[in-house]
Amino acid sequence: MSGHSKWHNIQAKKGKIDAKRGKIFTKLGKEIAVAVKTGGANPDGNSKLRDCIAKAKAANMPMDTITKAIKKGSGDMEGVTYEEIMYEGYGPAGVAMLVNVLTDNRNRSASDVRCLFDRNGGNLGANGCVSWMFQRKGQIVIQRQDGMDEDELMMKVLELGAEDFAAEEEVFVITTSQEDFSSVREALEKENFEFESAELTMIPDNTVSLSMEDAERVQKLVDKIEDNDDVQNVWHNAEFPEDFEE
């Protein structure tokens, strides 16, 4: 079955996680703490927290760090209220971009994101200007291992409720609806599958193929935005050249 996301893009994201692990852990910790504040500290009764923990584990966040984030959300964040905001705009070459933010200061975040777009060849737009081009989906990436039967895995994940299964050279990419993400992920966890990544994401309906020059410009903007402490995720519909390297 055809996939909605190129492994190159997923691999590039993983490379950035490896390179900026400390900062990524801080952002994941904030996401976990917010999930705890909104739904409680028990993962059994808080599906959002379960999803956050799975995402953190896939990024190799240590369990004691995850536990500390849960405890922080349980009692050590009084006086700090984070607001989730989605900014929308266009990057170089007309690439549609969504910027997901958790912030305690809406004005600061809006100013920072706008400046980053303006200074790096982009244009921050109004709410709704590009979000209609994306669908919220679950995405689970499993590294290929010796002895894995591709057809057997495909049938398994489809029976579990996945919407799509893509076999790439190095990984299998499983796409689910937002509603079925947790149940599919948990069923695969019980069978001891290890994930390269497991998260709710925004998947574009169509992509924009980039030249090498435009790819460099888009990647520069993405990197600048992701470096902002308030930014949790950046999603876009760029399709990078196969030989593009960050």
C-alpha positions as CSV (number, residue, x, y, z in Angstrom):
1,M,0.0,0.0,0.0
2,S,1.2,3.5,-0.7
3,G,2.5,5.6,2.2
4,H,1.7,9.2,3.0
5,S,5.2,10.1,4.2
6,K,8.6,9.7,2.7
7,W,11.2,7.9,5.0
8,H,13.7,10.5,4.0
9,N,11.6,13.2,5.8
10,I,11.1,11.0,8.9
11,Q,14.8,10.1,8.9
12,A,15.7,13.8,8.7
13,K,13.5,14.5,11.7
14,K,15.1,11.6,13.6
15,G,18.6,13.0,12.8
16,K,17.6,16.3,14.4
17,I,16.3,14.5,17.5
18,D,19.7,12.8,17.8
19,A,21.6,16.0,17.4
20,K,19.5,18.1,19.7
21,R,18.5,15.5,22.3
22,G,18.6,17.7,25.3
23,K,16.3,20.3,23.8
24,I,13.9,17.7,22.4
25,F,13.7,16.1,25.9
26,T,12.7,19.4,27.4
27,K,9.9,19.8,24.8
28,L,8.7,16.3,25.3
29,G,8.8,16.8,29.1
30,K,6.6,19.9,28.7
31,E,4.2,17.9,26.5
32,I,4.0,15.2,29.1
33,A,3.4,17.7,32.0
34,V,0.6,19.4,30.1
35,A,-1.0,16.0,29.4
36,V,-0.9,15.2,33.1
37,K,-2.4,18.6,34.1
38,T,-5.3,18.1,31.7
39,G,-6.0,14.4,32.2
40,G,-4.3,13.1,35.3
41,A,-1.0,11.3,36.1
42,N,-2.3,7.8,35.5
43,P,-1.6,6.7,32.0
44,D,-4.2,4.0,32.2
45,G,-6.9,6.6,32.4
46,N,-5.2,9.3,30.2
47,S,-4.8,8.3,26.6
48,K,-3.0,11.6,25.7
49,L,-0.4,10.9,28.4
50,R,0.0,7.3,27.1
51,D,0.6,8.7,23.6
52,C,3.1,11.3,24.9
53,I,5.0,8.6,26.8
54,A,5.2,6.4,23.7
55,K,6.5,9.4,21.7
56,A,9.1,10.0,24.4
57,K,10.2,6.4,24.5
58,A,10.6,6.3,20.7
59,A,12.9,9.3,21.0
60,N,15.0,7.3,23.6
61,M,14.0,9.6,26.5
62,P,15.1,7.8,29.7
63,M,12.3,6.5,31.9
64,D,13.4,8.4,34.9
65,T,13.2,11.6,32.9
66,I,9.7,10.7,31.8
67,T,8.7,10.0,35.4
68,K,10.1,13.4,36.5
69,A,8.0,15.1,33.9
70,I,4.9,13.3,35.1
71,K,5.6,14.3,38.7
72,K,6.2,17.9,37.5
73,G,2.8,17.9,35.8
74,S,1.2,16.5,39.0
75,G,2.2,19.2,41.4
76,D,5.2,21.4,40.5
77,M,3.6,23.6,37.7
78,E,1.2,25.7,39.7
79,G,1.2,29.2,38.3
80,V,2.3,28.1,34.9
81,T,-0.4,27.7,32.3
82,Y,0.6,26.6,28.9
83,E,-1.7,27.3,25.9
84,E,-1.5,25.3,22.7
85,I,-1.6,27.3,19.5
86,M,-1.3,26.4,15.9
87,Y,0.3,28.9,13.5
88,E,-0.1,28.6,9.8
89,G,1.8,30.0,6.9
90,Y,3.9,29.4,3.8
91,G,7.6,28.8,3.5
92,P,9.9,29.2,0.5
93,A,8.6,27.7,-2.8
94,G,5.0,27.9,-1.5
95,V,5.5,25.1,1.0
96,A,2.5,25.0,3.4
97,M,3.6,24.9,7.1
98,L,1.9,24.3,10.5
99,V,3.7,25.4,13.7
100,N,2.5,23.8,16.9
101,V,3.3,25.8,20.0
102,L,2.9,25.3,23.8
103,T,3.4,28.7,25.4
104,D,2.8,30.7,28.6
105,N,3.0,33.9,26.6
106,R,0.9,34.1,23.4
107,N,2.2,37.5,22.4
108,R,5.8,36.5,22.6
109,S,5.3,33.3,20.6
110,A,3.3,35.1,17.9
111,S,6.0,37.7,17.5
112,D,8.8,35.1,17.5
113,V,7.1,32.9,14.9
114,R,6.2,35.8,12.7
115,C,9.8,37.1,12.7
116,L,11.2,33.7,11.9
117,F,8.9,33.4,8.8
118,D,9.7,37.0,7.7
119,R,13.5,36.6,8.0
120,N,13.7,33.2,6.3
121,G,11.7,33.6,3.1
122,G,8.3,32.7,4.6
123,N,5.0,34.3,5.3
124,L,2.8,33.8,8.4
125,G,-0.8,33.5,7.4
126,A,-4.3,33.6,9.0
127,N,-5.8,30.7,10.8
128,G,-7.1,28.1,8.3
129,C,-4.9,29.2,5.4
130,V,-3.1,25.9,5.1
131,S,-4.6,23.5,7.8
132,W,-7.2,22.3,5.3
133,M,-4.3,20.7,3.3
134,F,-3.5,18.4,6.2
135,Q,-5.1,15.5,8.1
136,R,-4.3,14.6,11.7
137,K,-3.1,11.0,11.7
138,G,-1.2,8.6,13.8
139,Q,2.2,7.5,12.4
140,I,4.2,4.6,13.7
141,V,7.6,3.8,12.1
142,I,9.2,0.4,12.7
143,Q,12.8,-0.4,11.7
144,R,13.2,-3.3,9.4
145,Q,14.7,-6.3,11.2
146,D,16.1,-9.6,9.8
147,G,13.4,-12.2,9.5
148,M,10.5,-9.7,9.5
149,D,7.8,-10.8,7.1
150,E,6.5,-7.8,5.3
151,D,3.2,-9.3,4.2
152,E,2.5,-10.7,7.6
153,L,3.2,-7.4,9.3
154,M,1.0,-5.6,6.8
155,M,-1.9,-7.9,7.4
156,K,-1.4,-7.7,11.2
157,V,-1.5,-3.9,11.3
158,L,-4.5,-3.6,9.0
159,E,-6.4,-6.1,11.1
160,L,-5.5,-4.0,14.2
161,G,-7.2,-1.0,12.5
162,A,-4.4,0.8,10.7
163,E,-5.4,2.8,7.6
164,D,-2.2,2.4,5.6
165,F,1.1,0.5,5.5
166,A,4.2,1.5,3.5
167,A,7.3,-0.5,3.1
168,E,10.4,1.7,2.7
169,E,14.0,0.5,2.2
170,E,14.8,0.8,5.9
171,V,11.5,1.0,7.7
172,F,7.8,0.2,7.7
173,V,5.5,3.3,8.0
174,I,2.1,2.6,9.6
175,T,-0.6,5.3,9.3
176,T,-3.7,5.2,11.5
177,S,-6.7,7.5,12.2
178,Q,-6.3,9.8,15.1
179,E,-8.9,7.7,17.0
180,D,-7.2,4.4,16.4
181,F,-3.6,5.5,17.0
182,S,-3.4,4.5,20.7
183,S,-5.0,1.0,20.2
184,V,-2.8,0.1,17.2
185,R,0.4,1.4,18.9
186,E,-0.4,-0.5,22.2
187,A,-1.2,-3.7,20.4
188,L,2.2,-3.5,18.6
189,E,3.9,-2.7,21.9
190,K,2.5,-5.8,23.4
191,E,4.1,-7.8,20.6
192,N,7.4,-6.2,21.4
193,F,7.8,-4.1,18.3
194,E,10.3,-1.3,18.8
195,F,9.4,2.1,17.2
196,E,11.6,4.5,15.4
197,S,8.8,7.0,16.1
198,A,5.2,6.8,17.3
199,E,3.2,10.0,17.4
200,L,0.1,11.9,16.2
201,T,1.2,14.1,13.3
202,M,-0.2,16.2,10.5
203,I,0.0,14.5,7.1
204,P,-0.4,16.6,4.0
205,D,-2.9,15.5,1.3
206,N,-0.4,16.6,-1.4
207,T,3.3,17.5,-1.4
208,V,5.5,20.1,-3.1
209,S,8.6,18.7,-4.8
210,L,11.6,20.9,-4.2
211,S,14.7,21.7,-6.0
212,M,18.0,21.4,-4.1
213,E,18.2,25.2,-3.6
214,D,14.6,25.4,-2.4
215,A,15.1,22.4,-0.1
216,E,18.0,24.2,1.6
217,R,15.9,27.3,2.1
218,V,12.9,25.3,3.5
219,Q,15.1,23.3,5.8
220,K,16.8,26.4,7.1
221,L,13.3,27.9,8.1
222,V,12.2,24.6,9.7
223,D,15.4,24.4,11.7
224,K,15.1,28.0,12.9
225,I,11.5,27.5,14.0
226,E,12.2,24.2,15.7
227,D,15.0,25.9,17.7
228,N,12.4,28.2,19.4
229,D,11.7,27.0,22.9
230,D,7.9,27.4,22.6
231,V,7.6,25.3,19.4
232,Q,6.7,21.6,19.8
233,N,6.3,20.5,16.2
234,V,6.7,21.8,12.7
235,W,4.7,20.1,9.9
236,H,4.9,20.9,6.2
237,N,4.1,19.5,2.8
238,A,7.6,19.7,1.3
239,E,9.1,16.7,-0.5
240,F,12.8,16.9,-0.4
241,P,15.1,15.6,-3.2
242,E,16.2,12.0,-2.4
243,D,19.9,13.1,-2.2
244,F,19.2,16.1,0.0
245,E,21.3,16.2,3.2
246,E,20.8,18.7,6.0
